Structures are given as structure tokens and as C-alpha cells.
Amino acid sequence: MAKPNKKGPTQTVEIYCAACQAILFKYRKGGKGALVKCFKERISRDYTTQAGVCPNCEAVFARDTLVRGTPAFKMIGGKVRMK
């Protein structure tokens, strides 16, 4: 399969924890669909201290994985909110 576009989209969304509303990422997302995965190269600002764990309530919101050979976070359903 093809790798994701290096430059990526220009639209930036903010990713929040669903439980405590703490900001987790600023992410360059493409498309209009739900947030299923976040490619690490598209994260423009990371507010977390530990990978996949909310810094405020310490809830696990994502798993570290490889998608099409590129490092990414696979989001756990219902744990994050996008604005």
C-alpha cells in the first residue's frame, strides 16, 4: 500500500480527551471522517508527556502502531474528541 502524503493536509484540528477535555494534539487531518488514526509526522503540536496517555487524567486514549509502514497512533473509540 502507498504511504501517506509527506506534506499532508493544511487543515489543523485540535484533539481533546473525552473524559477531562484536556488538549492532547494539534493535528493536520485530511478528510471529513472520524478520527481513527493519527500519523506521528502530521502532529504539529504534542501536549502529552507519555505516548497515548492523557497528561491530566492519565487515561489511555491511543495505541502505538505502524500503519502502511509509518508510525502512528491508533485511537481507542470514544476516548478522544476533535474540534
ABEGO torsion letter per residue (X at the ends): XBBBBAAEBABBBBBBBAAAGBBABBBBBBEABBBABBBAAABABBABABBGBBAAAGBBABBBBBBGGBBBBBBBBGABBBX
